[in-house]
Amino acid sequence: LPSLLYRSCFHIICLVGTLSLACNDMTPEQMATNVNCSSPERHTRSYDYMEGGDIRVRRLFCRTQWYLRIDKRGKVKGTQEMKNNYNIMEIRTVAVG
């Protein structure tokens, strides 16, 4: 019975250690999406500015050097042209969360 107890404690310690190491290897963007790694300050921020329907005009760009493009028919594609009228998005907040 004591060896079973020691084994379970060892597994719990290893599990907690790997979780903390996984959180330290993440980028800030990944940490923001991971609930286990978020800081307590993240939950106490004020999001009052979002309730007014904040509108931002942006081009959405990804790491693979592509811009998001939505054509006349509503088809979503990627383009590498920066000066394309179909890759300008109007981003509007609708709710917090």
Contacts in CASP RR format, 6 or more apart in sequence:
PFRMAT RR
TARGET T0000
AUTHOR 0000-0000-0000
METHOD contacts of the structure
MODEL  1
LPSLLYRSCFHIICLVGTLSLACNDMTPEQMATNVNCSSPERHTRSYDYM
EGGDIRVRRLFCRTQWYLRIDKRGKVKGTQEMKNNYNIMEIRTVAVG
19 36 0 8 1.000
22 37 0 8 1.000
23 31 0 8 1.000
23 34 0 8 1.000
23 36 0 8 1.000
23 37 0 8 1.000
26 34 0 8 1.000
26 37 0 8 1.000
31 37 0 8 1.000
31 38 0 8 1.000
32 38 0 8 1.000
32 42 0 8 1.000
47 96 0 8 1.000
47 97 0 8 1.000
50 93 0 8 1.000
50 95 0 8 1.000
50 96 0 8 1.000
51 93 0 8 1.000
51 96 0 8 1.000
52 93 0 8 1.000
53 92 0 8 1.000
53 93 0 8 1.000
53 94 0 8 1.000
54 92 0 8 1.000
54 93 0 8 1.000
55 90 0 8 1.000
55 91 0 8 1.000
55 92 0 8 1.000
56 90 0 8 1.000
56 91 0 8 1.000
56 92 0 8 1.000
57 88 0 8 1.000
57 89 0 8 1.000
57 90 0 8 1.000
57 91 0 8 1.000
58 88 0 8 1.000
58 89 0 8 1.000
58 91 0 8 1.000
59 67 0 8 1.000
59 68 0 8 1.000
59 82 0 8 1.000
59 87 0 8 1.000
59 88 0 8 1.000
59 89 0 8 1.000
60 67 0 8 1.000
60 68 0 8 1.000
60 87 0 8 1.000
60 89 0 8 1.000
61 67 0 8 1.000
61 68 0 8 1.000
62 68 0 8 1.000
65 80 0 8 1.000
66 78 0 8 1.000
66 79 0 8 1.000
66 80 0 8 1.000
67 78 0 8 1.000
67 79 0 8 1.000
67 80 0 8 1.000
67 81 0 8 1.000
67 82 0 8 1.000
67 84 0 8 1.000
67 87 0 8 1.000
68 76 0 8 1.000
68 78 0 8 1.000
68 87 0 8 1.000
68 89 0 8 1.000
69 76 0 8 1.000
69 77 0 8 1.000
69 78 0 8 1.000
69 79 0 8 1.000
69 84 0 8 1.000
69 86 0 8 1.000
69 87 0 8 1.000
70 76 0 8 1.000
70 77 0 8 1.000
70 86 0 8 1.000
70 87 0 8 1.000
70 89 0 8 1.000
71 77 0 8 1.000
71 86 0 8 1.000
72 86 0 8 1.000
78 87 0 8 1.000
79 86 0 8 1.000
79 87 0 8 1.000
81 87 0 8 1.000
END
